[in-house]
Amino acid sequence: MAAPIGRRSSYASQVLRPRGSRIVVAIFFGILLGCILAALYPRGLFYSGSHFQSRRLSKSNLQIGSTSCESTEIVNILKLHIQDFSNTNEELKKQIKDLKEKLQAVEQTNSQAEQQVVGVGEPQKVGPFGTVKGIRTNPTIIPNESVNPRLAKILEKVTIKNELIVSLANSKVKPMLEVWVSSIKKLGIHNYLVVALDDGIVDFCKENRVQFYTRDPDEDIDSVGKTGGNHEVSGLKFIILKEFLQMGYSVLLSDVDIVYIQNPFEHIYRDSDVESMSDGHDSMTAYGYTDVFDDPAMGWARYVHTMRIWVYNSGFFYLRPTLAAIELLDRVADRLSHEPYAWDQAVFNEELFFPSYPGYIGLHVSKRTMDRYLFMNSKVLFKEVRKDDDLKKLKPVIVHVNYNPDKLLRMKAVVVFYINGKQDAFDLFPDGSD
Ligand SMILES: *[C@@H]1O[C@H](CO)[C@@H](O)[C@H](O)[C@H]1NC(C)=O
């Protein structure tokens, strides 16, 4: 209470002073107030239209009108007002900050990627040089069995440690499926499932006691499966696999032109969203290298380094049930449904490898290239391995006859060579096609 009384008494004495000095003081005061306001509200007093601001201001004006002319007191009072204004400013800043945080929170819940960042995002310590490691292995999703309860029941029985081999087949590939199944059975692998796309395959699976799954008849994509050629079926697999992952299972997708020689689950790293075999034919093309582009017209800057890697094979890859892996399937399936002439393997690789750039958000997916001798494509086998006495002694995990047209014959030759041990099994085949 002391201060207001003090002010009032000095107001009384002020009335007795000569008029001139009062006017000078008033002008000085006005200018000073103007400067303060300009500093505190550079965008104008009524810019935001805030009730809060104008209320505080009118109160201040009243108080200023009743102050004394004594210079020390003016300074003190001004200090008080400045304090008052900056308090107001702090409060406003705090309110704006709160609003910004709320807005950000709303934006984050709209974005799966942001949610994932929140999920992973404990602040991390950084170790000394040579020891720093980024996050490789994304968290798995929360399994949701109601995505496909019928499939969920099958998977409960078939999977081991939440993982399995999945292959799609229609009657066109039945002879290859026979070789595929028998090589898997010989290894004692039980966690595999055939997605039967027509009745011929359903019958085959029943006769051979192979676990199978059929799509619901009202699924519109089924027409693709029944009548489709190789590429159309390839597109279908991305749609179907999504459900496996959504229900929390890891999937080793396998084409049928593959012979199993060892159990692949003993050779999977499980540290990446996507682990895939490569179409590369040597260590450079499979694992990546720098290729130098030459533009002589540029003189001093004629050499440009480029990053190169041969595509991943979309006929044999392992996916963990993570958001990134599911997003990959989602993106590929979506593009294939809109680009009827796109090749699924090209789309698969573009989504995997192209980074974000203006106007495009790339997939943030972790990937691992499988060992090219363990997960062997038929170019490596026929151009290199079968001609090299040391490499011939290697025992691959699988051989994928992806590079050659006479697939069934070569699959059988792979069985004869690696499983029956006949060293001349490949002798009649050319490296490529005739
Ligand atoms: C689970 O899947 C069903 C069917 O797709 C969906 O309606 C539901 O929202 C999902 N639940 C969760 C928790 O994701």
The ligand as an SDF file (V2000), in Angstrom:
LIG
                    3D

 14 14  0  0  0  0  0  0  0  0999 V2000
   -6.8650  -54.0700  -36.5240 C   0  0  0  0  0  0  0  0  0  0  0  0
   -7.3310  -54.3510  -37.8310 O   0  0  0  0  0  0  0  0  0  0  0  0
   -8.7000  -54.0470  -38.0270 C   0  0  0  0  0  0  0  0  0  0  0  0
   -9.1020  -54.5750  -39.4050 C   0  0  0  0  0  0  0  0  0  0  0  0
   -8.2380  -54.1070  -40.4020 O   0  0  0  0  0  0  0  0  0  0  0  0
   -8.9170  -52.5590  -37.8580 C   0  0  0  0  0  0  0  0  0  0  0  0
  -10.2850  -52.2460  -38.0440 O   0  0  0  0  0  0  0  0  0  0  0  0
   -8.4610  -52.1520  -36.4670 C   0  0  0  0  0  0  0  0  0  0  0  0
   -8.5470  -50.7630  -36.3240 O   0  0  0  0  0  0  0  0  0  0  0  0
   -7.0350  -52.5950  -36.2080 C   0  0  0  0  0  0  0  0  0  0  0  0
   -6.7010  -52.3600  -34.8290 N   0  0  0  0  0  0  0  0  0  0  0  0
   -5.5320  -51.8050  -34.4710 C   0  0  0  0  0  0  0  0  0  0  0  0
   -5.3280  -51.6590  -32.9960 C   0  0  0  0  0  0  0  0  0  0  0  0
   -4.7040  -51.4410  -35.2500 O   0  0  0  0  0  0  0  0  0  0  0  0
  1  2  1  0
  1 10  1  0
  2  3  1  0
  3  4  1  0
  3  6  1  0
  4  5  1  0
  6  7  1  0
  6  8  1  0
  8  9  1  0
  8 10  1  0
 10 11  1  0
 11 12  1  0
 12 13  1  0
 12 14  2  0
M  END
$$$$
